[in-house]
Amino acid sequence: MIVDAHMHLWDRVHGRLGTEKASPLRNGIILIGKKKVQGMPTWFLDCRNTAEMVISAFDESGVDMGIVTQEYLDGNQNEYLLQVKKKYTDRFFVHALLEFTALSNLKKEFDKVVAQGFKGIKCPAMFFHALKPKIHLDDPEIMEIWEEMEARGMVLSIDMAVGASQVPEMRRVLKRFPDLKVAIGHFGMVTKGDWMSQIRLAEFPNVHIECGGIIWLFREEGPPFRKAQMKIKHAANVVGAHKLMWGSDYPRTMVDFTYRQSLTLALNGCEFFSLKEKAGFLGENAARLYNLPRPFKKRPPRIRITEM
């Protein structure tokens, strides 16, 4: 079973990066403030990133399921993801996005997404310390959400600030709620700051680490991403291979590399893993964390015309 543990879907970009508004233009270009950037591949002509498009990429590469995360850059996609969840139950696990910057309304918003059927919550925490006033992962209003999630068996997907700045807060959360299921994103921002402080959070029993975006962090190196593989090996030696999950960060990383190149890092690389560890990294660890349904059939990658 192959599971992409960190990817995105959106119907229309309508978000923000910090205080700058983000909006779609054309051909994968988005406007952030007054700056035009290639936010997704050029063939995303209308800048929509639909479930049908990524399923096509899944089927081409032999991927069974995707874990859909969110962030404020894209704008809240909860309504669209509910449609995806209903239509493609066997291909996606979707996280709801909450507006953590509005603490007074947080519990009401959480209750709404629970009633809608979401089993996971995304917390884009990387900008919390830059806010005024600052938001902390162990603020009382947020701790109430973590408590509810633990009781309901929900999964928290969280992207933390670079380095160790939020690690003490997260440790207090995990000590208070040891049964809270957590997936820490972007492999602890492995090329920036004290990344291992985030990786070591996986020493808690219900915490996992996903490597969504690792090929972006090592974009200057390029395939086969040998340095990235060595970082994965180091993390596995510290917290165990059973705590690590492959992820692509589709479609943003596809502005530099293909989807299959992202998968090749895990599928054909990482030779330091045993066969069991490799299977876990590719999908079994994510399947266990998210309680995913087993695929009905094998999905081998398609033969490419260049292979004929």
One Martini backbone bead per residue (centre of mass of N, CA, C, O) as a GRO file, in nm:
protein
  308
    1MET     BB    1   0.094   0.037   0.025
    2ILE     BB    2   0.041   0.373  -0.102
    3VAL     BB    3   0.103   0.688   0.075
    4ASP     BB    4   0.026   1.027   0.073
    5ALA     BB    5   0.099   1.229   0.365
    6HIS     BB    6   0.129   1.509   0.172
    7MET     BB    7  -0.137   1.709   0.045
    8HIS     BB    8  -0.329   1.899  -0.204
    9LEU     BB    9  -0.648   2.073  -0.223
   10TRP     BB   10  -0.842   2.283  -0.459
   11ASP     BB   11  -1.069   2.501  -0.604
   12ARG     BB   12  -0.976   2.791  -0.474
   13VAL     BB   13  -0.772   3.046  -0.432
   14HIS     BB   14  -0.822   3.228  -0.090
   15GLY     BB   15  -0.571   3.351   0.075
   16ARG     BB   16  -0.263   3.360   0.281
   17LEU     BB   17   0.060   3.532   0.349
   18GLY     BB   18   0.018   3.636   0.624
   19THR     BB   19  -0.090   3.958   0.509
   20GLU     BB   20  -0.105   3.839   0.225
   21LYS     BB   21  -0.282   3.803  -0.046
   22ALA     BB   22  -0.429   3.517  -0.220
   23SER     BB   23  -0.451   3.463  -0.584
   24PRO     BB   24  -0.564   3.373  -0.888
   25LEU     BB   25  -0.488   3.340  -1.232
   26ARG     BB   26  -0.280   3.154  -1.437
   27ASN     BB   27  -0.096   2.887  -1.516
   28GLY     BB   28  -0.025   2.857  -1.191
   29ILE     BB   29  -0.063   3.151  -1.107
   30ILE     BB   30  -0.002   3.360  -0.823
   31LEU     BB   31  -0.113   3.618  -0.599
   32ILE     BB   32   0.111   3.784  -0.363
   33GLY     BB   33  -0.007   4.052  -0.338
   34LYS     BB   34   0.218   4.182  -0.596
   35LYS     BB   35   0.320   3.884  -0.644
   36LYS     BB   36   0.428   3.667  -0.889
   37VAL     BB   37   0.377   3.305  -0.882
   38GLN     BB   38   0.462   2.968  -0.908
   39GLY     BB   39   0.222   2.758  -0.743
   40MET     BB   40   0.208   2.564  -0.996
   41PRO     BB   41   0.169   2.409  -1.257
   42THR     BB   42   0.112   2.523  -1.581
   43TRP     BB   43  -0.138   2.310  -1.639
   44PHE     BB   44  -0.299   2.490  -1.432
   45LEU     BB   45  -0.490   2.694  -1.593
   46ASP     BB   46  -0.719   2.765  -1.346
   47CYS     BB   47  -0.586   2.690  -1.054
   48ARG     BB   48  -0.697   2.414  -1.013
   49ASN     BB   49  -0.699   2.139  -0.749
   50THR     BB   50  -0.807   1.840  -0.814
   51ALA     BB   51  -0.891   1.518  -0.755
   52GLU     BB   52  -0.868   1.417  -1.049
   53MET     BB   53  -0.574   1.501  -1.097
   54VAL     BB   54  -0.438   1.329  -0.868
   55ILE     BB   55  -0.546   1.054  -0.951
   56SER     BB   56  -0.386   1.048  -1.209
   57ALA     BB   57  -0.111   1.052  -1.061
   58PHE     BB   58  -0.152   0.803  -0.894
   59ASP     BB   59  -0.202   0.599  -1.131
   60GLU     BB   60   0.075   0.651  -1.272
   61SER     BB   61   0.245   0.568  -0.987
   62GLY     BB   62   0.086   0.375  -0.767
   63VAL     BB   63  -0.120   0.526  -0.578
   64ASP     BB   64  -0.371   0.490  -0.338
   65MET     BB   65  -0.334   0.742  -0.128
   66GLY     BB   66  -0.436   1.058   0.035
   67ILE     BB   67  -0.327   1.325   0.248
   68VAL     BB   68  -0.516   1.603   0.324
   69THR     BB   69  -0.404   1.918   0.349
   70GLN     BB   70  -0.361   2.249   0.496
   71GLU     BB   71  -0.357   2.616   0.432
   72TYR     BB   72  -0.378   2.962   0.425
   73LEU     BB   73  -0.288   3.009   0.129
   74ASP     BB   74  -0.550   2.860  -0.001
   75GLY     BB   75  -0.765   2.839   0.188
   76ASN     BB   76  -1.062   2.730   0.276
   77GLN     BB   77  -1.154   2.366   0.189
   78ASN     BB   78  -1.386   2.213   0.335
   79GLU     BB   79  -1.620   2.193   0.129
   80TYR     BB   80  -1.463   2.047  -0.091
   81LEU     BB   81  -1.362   1.803   0.085
   82LEU     BB   82  -1.641   1.685   0.135
   83GLN     BB   83  -1.685   1.603  -0.158
   84VAL     BB   84  -1.438   1.421  -0.182
   85LYS     BB   85  -1.504   1.226   0.049
   86LYS     BB   86  -1.774   1.124  -0.081
   87LYS     BB   87  -1.655   1.038  -0.372
   88TYR     BB   88  -1.339   0.938  -0.246
   89THR     BB   89  -1.302   0.732   0.004
   90ASP     BB   90  -1.050   0.539  -0.120
   91ARG     BB   91  -0.831   0.809  -0.168
   92PHE     BB   92  -0.905   0.991   0.100
   93PHE     BB   93  -0.779   1.203   0.358
   94VAL     BB   94  -0.930   1.471   0.547
   95HIS     BB   95  -0.863   1.797   0.655
   96ALA     BB   96  -0.940   2.040   0.862
   97LEU     BB   97  -0.970   2.395   0.880
   98LEU     BB   98  -0.868   2.629   1.120
   99GLU     BB   99  -0.902   2.945   1.291
  100PHE     BB  100  -0.654   3.005   1.518
  101THR     BB  101  -0.673   3.333   1.530
  102ALA     BB  102  -0.982   3.269   1.650
  103LEU     BB  103  -1.031   3.176   1.962
  104SER     BB  104  -1.336   3.247   2.033
  105ASN     BB  105  -1.434   3.044   1.771
  106LEU     BB  106  -1.301   2.757   1.778
  107LYS     BB  107  -1.507   2.557   1.905
  108LYS     BB  108  -1.737   2.606   1.704
  109GLU     BB  109  -1.575   2.520   1.454
  110PHE     BB  110  -1.507   2.236   1.549
  111ASP     BB  111  -1.798   2.129   1.583
  112LYS     BB  112  -1.869   2.154   1.284
  113VAL     BB  113  -1.655   1.954   1.157
  114VAL     BB  114  -1.743   1.711   1.318
  115ALA     BB  115  -2.039   1.705   1.212
  116GLN     BB  116  -1.928   1.666   0.906
  117GLY     BB  117  -1.683   1.423   0.949
  118PHE     BB  118  -1.418   1.493   1.051
  119LYS     BB  119  -1.085   1.327   1.150
  120GLY     BB  120  -0.917   1.596   1.095
  121ILE     BB  121  -0.660   1.846   1.177
  122LYS     BB  122  -0.527   2.158   1.077
  123CYS     BB  123  -0.203   2.319   1.182
  124PRO     BB  124  -0.061   2.630   1.091
  125ALA     BB  125   0.205   2.714   1.314
  126MET     BB  126   0.451   2.881   1.179
  127PHE     BB  127   0.310   3.190   1.248
  128PHE     BB  128   0.236   3.241   1.552
  129HIS     BB  129   0.491   3.414   1.659
  130ALA     BB  130   0.421   3.667   1.456
  131LEU     BB  131   0.194   3.741   1.617
  132LYS     BB  132  -0.051   3.996   1.739
  133PRO     BB  133  -0.076   3.813   1.946
  134LYS     BB  134   0.050   3.539   2.041
  135ILE     BB  135   0.044   3.190   1.962
  136HIS     BB  136  -0.017   2.892   2.149
  137LEU     BB  137  -0.039   2.545   2.174
  138ASP     BB  138  -0.116   2.596   2.509
  139ASP     BB  139  -0.361   2.735   2.490
  140PRO     BB  140  -0.667   2.697   2.624
  141GLU     BB  141  -0.836   2.691   2.357
  142ILE     BB  142  -0.650   2.470   2.222
  143MET     BB  143  -0.652   2.249   2.440
  144GLU     BB  144  -0.952   2.184   2.400
  145ILE     BB  145  -0.911   2.059   2.118
  146TRP     BB  146  -0.711   1.836   2.190
  147GLU     BB  147  -0.895   1.690   2.386
  148GLU     BB  148  -1.118   1.621   2.183
  149MET     BB  149  -0.939   1.466   1.983
  150GLU     BB  150  -0.847   1.244   2.170
  151ALA     BB  151  -1.135   1.135   2.242
  152ARG     BB  152  -1.200   1.086   1.913
  153GLY     BB  153  -0.938   0.993   1.743
  154MET     BB  154  -0.792   1.218   1.611
  155VAL     BB  155  -0.597   1.400   1.369
  156LEU     BB  156  -0.292   1.586   1.380
  157SER     BB  157  -0.184   1.834   1.157
  158ILE     BB  158   0.154   1.982   1.173
  159ASP     BB  159   0.313   2.298   1.119
  160MET     BB  160   0.617   2.413   1.219
  161ALA     BB  161   0.841   2.604   1.321
  162VAL     BB  162   1.145   2.671   1.289
  163GLY     BB  163   1.277   2.457   1.486
  164ALA     BB  164   1.238   2.494   1.861
  165SER     BB  165   1.019   2.711   1.949
  166GLN     BB  166   0.757   2.490   1.974
  167VAL     BB  167   0.845   2.235   2.133
  168PRO     BB  168   0.769   2.289   2.431
  169GLU     BB  169   0.467   2.313   2.374
  170MET     BB  170   0.430   2.031   2.246
  171ARG     BB  171   0.520   1.871   2.493
  172ARG     BB  172   0.291   1.966   2.676
  173VAL     BB  173   0.066   1.847   2.506
  174LEU     BB  174   0.166   1.542   2.505
  175LYS     BB  175   0.163   1.506   2.814
  176ARG     BB  176  -0.145   1.569   2.843
  177PHE     BB  177  -0.195   1.404   2.541
  178PRO     BB  178  -0.085   1.089   2.473
  179ASP     BB  179  -0.336   1.002   2.255
  180LEU     BB  180  -0.256   1.198   2.047
  181LYS     BB  181  -0.267   1.227   1.707
  182VAL     BB  182   0.041   1.288   1.511
  183ALA     BB  183   0.153   1.499   1.229
  184ILE     BB  184   0.462   1.604   1.125
  185GLY     BB  185   0.576   1.839   0.909
  186HIS     BB  186   0.839   1.869   0.678
  187PHE     BB  187   1.058   1.721   0.843
  188GLY     BB  188   1.121   1.971   1.038
  189MET     BB  189   1.271   2.145   0.847
  190VAL     BB  190   1.561   2.005   0.776
  191THR     BB  191   1.732   2.274   0.655
  192LYS     BB  192   1.621   2.426   0.929
  193GLY     BB  193   1.761   2.427   1.197
  194ASP     BB  194   1.635   2.236   1.473
  195TRP     BB  195   1.498   1.959   1.346
  196MET     BB  196   1.538   1.728   1.567
  197SER     BB  197   1.338   1.839   1.777
  198GLN     BB  198   1.092   1.745   1.608
  199ILE     BB  199   1.159   1.446   1.563
  200ARG     BB  200   1.165   1.371   1.880
  201LEU     BB  201   0.853   1.373   1.915
  202ALA     BB  202   0.835   1.063   1.817
  203GLU     BB  203   0.878   0.943   2.110
  204PHE     BB  204   0.602   0.961   2.112
  205PRO     BB  205   0.365   0.718   2.052
  206ASN     BB  206   0.155   0.921   1.850
  207VAL     BB  207   0.404   1.019   1.671
  208HIS     BB  208   0.464   1.153   1.346
  209ILE     BB  209   0.658   1.174   1.034
  210GLU     BB  210   0.652   1.386   0.750
  211CYS     BB  211   0.797   1.449   0.402
  212GLY     BB  212   0.665   1.691   0.302
  213GLY     BB  213   0.884   1.878   0.089
  214ILE     BB  214   1.179   1.760   0.074
  215ILE     BB  215   1.238   1.834  -0.230
  216TRP     BB  216   1.233   2.135  -0.174
  217LEU     BB  217   1.461   2.150   0.046
  218PHE     BB  218   1.642   1.981  -0.197
  219ARG     BB  219   1.639   2.129  -0.485
  220GLU     BB  220   1.950   2.185  -0.543
  221GLU     BB  221   2.018   1.882  -0.569
  222GLY     BB  222   1.828   1.668  -0.653
  223PRO     BB  223   1.822   1.399  -0.813
  224PRO     BB  224   1.813   1.146  -0.565
  225PHE     BB  225   1.844   1.281  -0.285
  226ARG     BB  226   2.082   1.197  -0.085
  227LYS     BB  227   2.063   1.393   0.156
  228ALA     BB  228   1.773   1.329   0.228
  229GLN     BB  229   1.820   1.028   0.284
  230MET     BB  230   2.017   1.075   0.526
  231LYS     BB  231   1.805   1.214   0.705
  232ILE     BB  232   1.615   0.977   0.720
  233LYS     BB  233   1.813   0.782   0.847
  234HIS     BB  234   1.865   0.944   1.105
  235ALA     BB  235   1.573   0.947   1.207
  236ALA     BB  236   1.538   0.638   1.219
  237ASN     BB  237   1.765   0.595   1.435
  238VAL     BB  238   1.610   0.765   1.658
  239VAL     BB  239   1.271   0.684   1.618
  240GLY     BB  240   1.208   0.511   1.382
  241ALA     BB  241   1.066   0.392   1.090
  242HIS     BB  242   0.761   0.369   1.206
  243LYS     BB  243   0.745   0.714   1.214
  244LEU     BB  244   0.761   0.729   0.897
  245MET     BB  245   0.654   0.939   0.605
  246TRP     BB  246   0.554   0.973   0.295
  247GLY     BB  247   0.564   1.286   0.095
  248SER     BB  248   0.503   1.550  -0.158
  249ASP     BB  249   0.341   1.831  -0.177
  250TYR     BB  250   0.112   1.840  -0.352
  251PRO     BB  251   0.181   2.062  -0.625
  252ARG     BB  252   0.428   2.245  -0.554
  253THR     BB  253   0.677   2.051  -0.617
  254MET     BB  254   0.591   2.042  -0.935
  255VAL     BB  255   0.763   2.298  -1.027
  256ASP     BB  256   1.037   2.105  -1.025
  257PHE     BB  257   0.894   1.816  -1.008
  258THR     BB  258   0.783   1.514  -1.028
  259TYR     BB  259   0.585   1.285  -0.885
  260ARG     BB  260   0.769   1.036  -0.936
  261GLN     BB  261   1.025   1.157  -0.811
  262SER     BB  262   0.917   1.168  -0.525
  263LEU     BB  263   0.865   0.859  -0.501
  264THR     BB  264   1.154   0.752  -0.573
  265LEU     BB  265   1.290   0.825  -0.311
  266ALA     BB  266   1.130   0.581  -0.166
  267LEU     BB  267   1.117   0.336  -0.368
  268ASN     BB  268   1.441   0.341  -0.478
  269GLY     BB  269   1.537   0.443  -0.226
  270CYS     BB  270   1.626   0.391   0.087
  271GLU     BB  271   1.825   0.121   0.128
  272PHE     BB  272   1.840   0.109   0.454
  273PHE     BB  273   1.586  -0.030   0.440
  274SER     BB  274   1.383  -0.255   0.498
  275LEU     BB  275   1.113  -0.398   0.366
  276LYS     BB  276   0.930  -0.321   0.605
  277GLU     BB  277   1.019  -0.024   0.630
  278LYS     BB  278   0.946   0.061   0.342
  279ALA     BB  279   0.645  -0.004   0.362
  280GLY     BB  280   0.594   0.195   0.590
  281PHE     BB  281   0.691   0.458   0.449
  282LEU     BB  282   0.496   0.433   0.193
  283GLY     BB  283   0.209   0.349   0.399
  284GLU     BB  284   0.162   0.179   0.663
  285ASN     BB  285   0.193   0.404   0.873
  286ALA     BB  286  -0.043   0.578   0.768
  287ALA     BB  287  -0.264   0.360   0.784
  288ARG     BB  288  -0.247   0.337   1.092
  289LEU     BB  289  -0.293   0.631   1.183
  290TYR     BB  290  -0.567   0.668   0.980
  291ASN     BB  291  -0.733   0.418   0.926
  292LEU     BB  292  -0.716   0.277   0.646
  293PRO     BB  293  -0.823   0.146   0.371
  294ARG     BB  294  -0.794  -0.112   0.174
  295PRO     BB  295  -0.715  -0.203  -0.123
  296PHE     BB  296  -0.870  -0.381  -0.386
  297LYS     BB  297  -0.605  -0.321  -0.559
  298LYS     BB  298  -0.349  -0.310  -0.753
  299ARG     BB  299  -0.118  -0.019  -0.842
  300PRO     BB  300   0.055  -0.003  -1.095
  301PRO     BB  301   0.256   0.154  -1.280
  302ARG     BB  302   0.288   0.304  -1.562
  303ILE     BB  303   0.390   0.285  -1.877
  304ARG     BB  304   0.622   0.457  -2.041
  305ILE     BB  305   0.717   0.556  -2.351
  306THR     BB  306   1.031   0.574  -2.263
  307GLU     BB  307   1.027   0.244  -2.187
  308MET     BB  308   0.989   0.111  -2.490
   0.00000   0.00000   0.00000
